[in-house]
Amino acid sequence: MSTVVAAGVGTLYADHGDWLRAYLMRRAACPHTAADLSQDVFLRLLGRQSLPPLQEPRAYLARIAHGLLIDQRRRQALEQAWLETLASMPEVVAPSAEERALILDALARIDALLDGLKPRVRQAFLLSRLDGMSYPTIAAQLGVSLSTVEKDMARALRHCYNVLLG
């Protein structure tokens, strides 16, 4: 991290940190979540090579905060779906607390990796990779041609590759 970035982030924090927490509090309705997300915004800025010239610093901070809030809500939805799945499992099969945390983390990473894919492309990818379905079986299930599944898989793999190298 450069000292120029650190100084710029420090100035943003001093000038707009309280405003950002209040902004997030209105959207998250939880002071702890608002404080955590506010800190995450500034940590994200500290990780950058440089800061762009800011005409509207609050709009810039709000845009980053909005993205983090969406990520947090998506993670909560994943966690809720996982907890519902766990509740339906017999106690003997249920994973330990540590295994649950690892699974939730993996689900969140997969969700983030596949973010931005069209729903059909995402579904084809998940059917192939998680369910082990063949391309012809996926084509039949989705009601599309084999060629479409092949193109969707190529798109999904290219997207994942770009995100991972990103």
N, C-alpha and C positions, 0 to 999 in steps of 0.2 A: 504494500500500500504506500502510495506516495504521500509526502507531507502536504502537498497541495490538495489532494483529495481529502485527507484527514482534516485539514483546516476548513475546507469547504463544507464538509459534513458537520463539523463542529459548529460552524456558523448557522447552517440550516437547522441543526438541533436547537441551538440557543434561540433562534428567531421564530421557529415554527413547531418545536417539539410539543409544547402545551396545546397548540391548536390541533396538531395531528392526533394527539390522544383524545381530545374532545370530539373530533371528527369521527374517529373510530368508535368511541363510546356510543355515539348516536346510532351507529350501524351495528355494532356487536352487542350492545346492551349489557355488557359485562366489563367492569373496570379492569379486571385481570387480563382478559383477552385483548382489550384495547391497549393496555400497557405493553403486553407481549408483542402484539403486532406492530406497534409504534417502534419498539426497539428493533424488530426484524427489518423494518423499512430502513432504518439507519445502518444496521449491520450490512444489509444488501448494498447500500451505497458505498460503505467502506470497502467492500470487496471489488469495486470497479477500478479500472485503470485510470479513468478520468471522469469528471462530471461535465455534462453538457452545459453551455451557457443557459442560465435559467431566467427567462422573462417572467414566468409565473411559478415561483417555487411551490406554492401551496397546491396548485393543480398538478404539478409533477409528483409531489409527495402523495397526493390523494390517488393518483393513478397507480402508483406502486402499492399503496395500502389496499386499494380496491382489489388488485390482483392477489395479494396475500390473503385478504378476507375470503375471496372465492376459493382459493386453495384450502383454507382452513375449513370452510363449509363442506367442500367436497370430501375432505378427510373425515369430517364428522359423519357425513352420510355413509361413507365406506365403513367406518367403525360401527355405526348403528346397524348396517346390514350384516356385518360380521357377528355382532352380538346377538342378533336375531337368529342367525344360522347356528351359533353356539348354543343358544337356548333350546333349539330343537334337537340337539345331539344328546345321546345318552351320556350320563356323567362319566362313564368308563372311557368313552372315546374323546371327551373334551380335552383340548390341549392345556398345558400348564400356563400360568400367567406370562412366563418368559416367552413361551412359544406363541402365545396370542400376540404379544407385542411385536415379535419378529414377523408374524404373518401380517399384522396390520401395516407395518412398515413396508413390507414387500408389496402389499396391495396398493398402498399409496404411491409407491415408486412406479408400479405398472400403470396405474391410472395416469400419473403425470407423463409417463413415457408415451402413452397412447393419446394424450390430449391433442386435439387438433385434427384427428382422423375423422372422416365421415363415418356415421354410425354403421353402415353396411361393411365398410372396410375394417373397422374395429371389430365388428362381430365375426367376420370371416377370420381375422387374425386370431381372435380368442378361441374360436371353434377349432382351428388348426393346432394352435400351440398348447392350449389348456385341455381341450377335450380329445386331442389326437385324431380328429376327423380328417379323412382324405379330402382332397379338393373336389372330386365328384360328389361325395356325400354332402359337403358344404354347399355346393351348387344346388343340389336337390333340396336341401333344407331351406336355403335362402330364396329359392325360386329364380335363380339366375343361371347363365351359361357357365360352363367350365372355364372358358376364356375370361369371363368377368371375374371369377374367383382368382384366377392366376394373376390378372392385372391388379386386383385389390391386394393380394398378398405382396406383390412387388411394391406397390405403393406403401403398404404398411411397413415392410422391411426397410425400404428406403427412408421412410419417416423416422423409424427407430434409430437407424444408423446416423442420420443427420442430428437427431436429438442427443444421442450419446457422444457424438464428436463435437457438438455444438458450442 
